[in-house]
Amino acid sequence: MTSKEQQMQKEIANLKEQLKRAEMEQSATMAALGRKRNQFSIPFFKRTGIFIPVMTIIFIIVIMTLSFRSVFLKEGSVTNTISSFAEQIQQLSSLTTAKGYMKAVVEQEDNELFGKKIDMNIPGTKRKTLLIIPGEVTAGVDLSKVQESDIQVDEEKKTITLNLPKAEIIQQPSLDFSEAQVYSSEGLFRGKADLEEGYAMAELAREQVLQEAIEQGLLESAEQQAKTVIETFFHRLGYDTTVQFSSEQ
């Protein structure tokens, strides 16, 4: 095994260890959030948005290492290297870099009399319902859009410039109904809200989860995580790498 191959194997081992630590940290964090949820009390009718961001790097870069091995260990021209580089990146299709975990808080109120909705606020007909439910959003970078023109390699200076598409939401918000909490305050003529009614509020919860994730910078975090991992990885292989993001791809 050559020194270059040994270096590649060392980097793979390092990245696997980072992945293991990231998974352990995520498990510990989510367990802590579960304990807090059980202690959560609701001061009813007080609108409170709860956003709990947990950015977890998914080290698909380990797979990238195996794919790029043939690129950086083979002899050939810079043109051939770029062509191989682009082909390997495209085959990966999508690099998932960050997930956002949060709790959506959706409040709703209406008036009903004898099971029929009414527009008037008659005493005893109003009910306020509060749904609290955890959600998850995944953001990533679509590597299938990378072309040869997006890659610049200078073997003399040992530099790589890589132009990637901007991060996007690659998995729409998913809600964990097993952890959903439904609270209600109802008038004399209204029954308590149940989980079935919570399902009806799910779409509003998904919209809130997505909007919160974007506003809190999930897309930017995904790009930064990908940029940091890729630049650090290739730096260890002897290349100074610059990663840029463009919305024109």
C-alpha positions as CSV (number, residue, x, y, z in Angstrom):
1,M,0.0,0.0,0.0
2,T,1.4,3.4,-1.1
3,S,1.7,6.3,1.3
4,K,-1.1,8.1,-0.6
5,E,-3.4,5.0,-0.1
6,Q,-2.4,4.9,3.6
7,Q,-3.3,8.6,3.9
8,M,-6.7,7.9,2.3
9,Q,-7.4,5.0,4.6
10,K,-6.5,7.2,7.6
11,E,-8.9,9.9,6.5
12,I,-11.7,7.4,6.0
13,A,-11.1,6.1,9.6
14,N,-11.2,9.7,10.9
15,L,-14.4,10.5,9.1
16,K,-16.1,7.3,10.4
17,E,-15.1,8.2,13.9
18,Q,-16.6,11.7,13.4
19,L,-19.8,10.1,12.2
20,K,-20.0,7.9,15.2
21,R,-19.5,10.8,17.6
22,A,-22.2,12.9,15.7
23,E,-24.7,10.1,16.0
24,M,-24.0,9.7,19.7
25,E,-24.4,13.4,20.3
26,Q,-27.7,13.5,18.3
27,S,-29.1,10.5,20.4
28,A,-28.1,12.2,23.6
29,T,-29.6,15.5,22.5
30,M,-32.9,14.0,21.4
31,A,-33.2,12.0,24.7
32,A,-32.7,15.2,26.6
33,L,-35.4,16.9,24.5
34,G,-37.7,14.0,25.3
35,R,-37.2,14.5,29.0
36,K,-37.9,18.2,28.8
37,R,-41.1,17.5,26.8
38,N,-42.4,15.4,29.6
39,Q,-41.8,18.2,32.0
40,F,-43.4,20.8,29.8
41,S,-46.4,22.7,31.2
42,I,-48.8,24.7,29.0
43,P,-49.8,28.2,30.2
44,F,-52.8,28.0,27.9
45,F,-53.7,30.6,25.4
46,K,-50.1,32.0,25.6
47,R,-48.7,31.8,22.1
48,T,-45.2,30.5,22.3
49,G,-43.1,29.4,19.4
50,I,-40.6,26.7,20.2
51,F,-37.7,26.1,17.9
52,I,-35.1,23.5,18.8
53,P,-32.4,23.4,16.1
54,V,-30.1,20.4,16.1
55,M,-27.9,20.4,13.1
56,T,-26.4,17.0,12.4
57,I,-23.7,16.4,9.8
58,I,-24.4,13.3,7.8
59,F,-21.0,12.2,6.7
60,I,-21.7,11.0,3.2
61,I,-18.2,12.3,2.6
62,V,-17.0,8.9,3.7
63,I,-18.7,7.5,0.5
64,M,-17.2,10.4,-1.4
65,T,-13.7,9.4,-0.2
66,L,-14.1,5.9,-1.6
67,S,-15.4,7.3,-4.9
68,F,-12.7,9.9,-5.3
69,R,-9.9,7.5,-4.5
70,S,-9.7,6.4,-8.2
71,V,-9.5,10.1,-9.2
72,F,-6.6,11.2,-7.0
73,L,-4.5,8.0,-7.2
74,K,-4.5,7.5,-10.9
75,E,-2.0,9.1,-13.3
76,G,-3.4,11.3,-16.1
77,S,-3.9,14.9,-17.3
78,V,-5.7,17.6,-15.3
79,T,-8.5,17.4,-17.9
80,N,-9.0,13.7,-17.2
81,T,-8.9,14.3,-13.5
82,I,-11.6,17.0,-13.7
83,S,-13.8,14.7,-15.9
84,S,-13.5,11.8,-13.5
85,F,-14.1,14.2,-10.6
86,A,-17.3,15.5,-12.1
87,E,-18.5,12.0,-13.0
88,Q,-18.0,10.7,-9.4
89,I,-19.8,13.7,-7.9
90,Q,-22.8,13.3,-10.2
91,Q,-23.1,9.6,-9.3
92,L,-23.6,10.6,-5.7
93,S,-26.7,12.5,-6.7
94,S,-27.3,14.2,-3.3
95,L,-25.2,15.1,-0.4
96,T,-27.3,15.4,2.8
97,T,-25.6,17.8,5.1
98,A,-28.0,19.0,7.8
99,K,-31.3,18.2,9.6
100,G,-33.4,20.5,11.6
101,Y,-35.5,19.3,14.6
102,M,-38.1,21.5,16.1
103,K,-41.5,21.6,17.8
104,A,-44.3,23.2,16.0
105,V,-46.9,25.0,18.1
106,V,-50.3,25.5,16.3
107,E,-53.2,27.2,17.9
108,Q,-56.7,27.2,16.6
109,E,-60.1,28.4,17.8
110,D,-63.7,28.1,16.5
111,N,-67.3,28.2,17.6
112,E,-69.7,25.2,17.2
113,L,-73.3,24.6,18.4
114,F,-74.7,21.1,18.3
115,G,-71.8,19.9,16.1
116,K,-72.1,22.7,13.5
117,K,-69.7,25.6,13.1
118,I,-71.1,29.0,13.6
119,D,-69.8,32.5,12.9
120,M,-71.1,34.0,16.1
121,N,-69.3,33.9,19.5
122,I,-72.2,32.6,21.6
123,P,-71.1,31.9,25.2
124,G,-70.2,28.3,25.7
125,T,-69.6,27.5,22.0
126,K,-65.9,28.5,21.7
127,R,-63.0,26.1,21.9
128,K,-59.3,26.9,21.7
129,T,-57.1,24.0,20.6
130,L,-53.3,23.8,20.9
131,L,-51.2,21.3,19.0
132,I,-47.6,20.7,20.0
133,I,-45.7,18.3,17.7
134,P,-42.1,17.7,16.9
135,G,-41.0,17.8,13.2
136,E,-37.9,17.2,11.1
137,V,-36.6,18.9,8.0
138,T,-33.7,17.8,5.8
139,A,-31.6,20.2,3.7
140,G,-29.0,19.2,1.2
141,V,-26.9,19.9,-1.9
142,D,-27.9,18.3,-5.2
143,L,-24.6,17.1,-6.6
144,S,-26.1,15.8,-9.8
145,K,-26.0,19.4,-11.1
146,V,-22.2,19.6,-10.9
147,Q,-20.6,19.9,-14.3
148,E,-16.9,19.8,-15.4
149,S,-17.1,23.6,-15.8
150,D,-17.8,23.9,-12.1
151,I,-14.4,22.3,-11.2
152,Q,-11.0,24.0,-11.4
153,V,-7.9,22.1,-10.5
154,D,-4.4,23.5,-10.3
155,E,-2.0,20.6,-9.8
156,E,1.1,22.8,-9.5
157,K,-0.4,25.0,-6.8
158,K,-2.4,22.0,-5.4
159,T,-5.7,24.0,-5.3
160,I,-9.2,23.0,-6.2
161,T,-12.2,25.3,-6.7
162,L,-15.5,23.6,-6.6
163,N,-18.8,25.4,-7.5
164,L,-21.8,23.7,-6.0
165,P,-25.5,24.4,-6.3
166,K,-27.1,26.2,-3.3
167,A,-28.7,24.0,-0.6
168,E,-32.4,23.2,-0.8
169,I,-35.0,21.4,1.2
170,I,-34.7,17.8,-0.1
171,Q,-37.2,16.2,2.3
172,Q,-40.4,17.9,3.2
173,P,-41.2,18.3,7.0
174,S,-42.2,15.0,8.7
175,L,-44.2,15.1,11.9
176,D,-43.9,12.6,14.8
177,F,-47.5,12.0,15.8
178,S,-46.5,9.6,18.5
179,E,-45.1,12.5,20.4
180,A,-48.0,14.9,19.6
181,Q,-49.7,16.8,22.4
182,V,-53.2,18.2,22.1
183,Y,-54.6,20.7,24.6
184,S,-57.9,22.4,24.5
185,S,-60.1,24.9,26.5
186,E,-63.7,24.6,25.6
187,G,-67.0,26.1,26.5
188,L,-70.0,24.4,28.1
189,F,-71.4,23.1,24.8
190,R,-68.1,21.8,23.4
191,G,-66.2,18.6,23.8
192,K,-62.5,18.3,24.4
193,A,-60.2,18.1,21.4
194,D,-58.6,14.7,20.6
195,L,-55.7,13.5,18.4
196,E,-57.9,13.1,15.4
197,E,-58.5,16.8,15.4
198,G,-54.8,17.3,15.8
199,Y,-54.3,15.4,12.5
200,A,-56.5,18.1,10.9
201,M,-54.0,20.7,12.1
202,A,-51.0,18.8,10.7
203,E,-50.7,20.8,7.5
204,L,-50.4,24.0,9.4
205,A,-47.8,22.4,11.6
206,R,-45.7,21.3,8.6
207,E,-45.8,24.8,7.2
208,Q,-44.7,26.2,10.5
209,V,-41.8,23.7,10.8
210,L,-40.6,24.5,7.3
211,Q,-40.9,28.2,7.7
212,E,-39.1,28.1,11.1
213,A,-36.3,26.0,9.7
214,I,-35.7,28.4,6.8
215,E,-35.9,31.5,9.0
216,Q,-33.5,29.9,11.5
217,G,-30.9,29.3,8.7
218,L,-31.1,25.6,8.0
219,L,-30.2,26.1,4.3
220,E,-27.2,28.3,5.2
221,S,-26.1,25.8,7.9
222,A,-26.3,23.0,5.4
223,E,-24.0,24.8,3.0
224,Q,-21.6,25.7,5.7
225,Q,-21.4,22.2,7.0
226,A,-20.8,20.8,3.5
227,K,-18.2,23.5,2.8
228,T,-16.3,22.9,6.0
229,V,-16.2,19.1,5.6
230,I,-15.1,19.1,2.0
231,E,-12.5,21.8,2.4
232,T,-11.1,20.1,5.5
233,F,-11.0,16.7,3.8
234,F,-9.1,17.8,0.7
235,H,-6.8,20.0,2.7
236,R,-5.7,16.8,4.5
237,L,-4.9,15.3,1.1
238,G,-2.7,18.2,0.3
239,Y,-5.1,20.4,-1.6
240,D,-6.3,23.9,-0.7
241,T,-9.9,23.7,-1.6
242,T,-12.4,26.5,-2.1
243,V,-16.1,25.6,-2.2
244,Q,-18.6,28.1,-3.7
245,F,-22.3,28.0,-4.0
246,S,-24.3,29.3,-7.0
247,S,-28.0,29.5,-7.6
248,E,-27.5,29.5,-11.4
249,Q,-26.9,25.8,-11.7
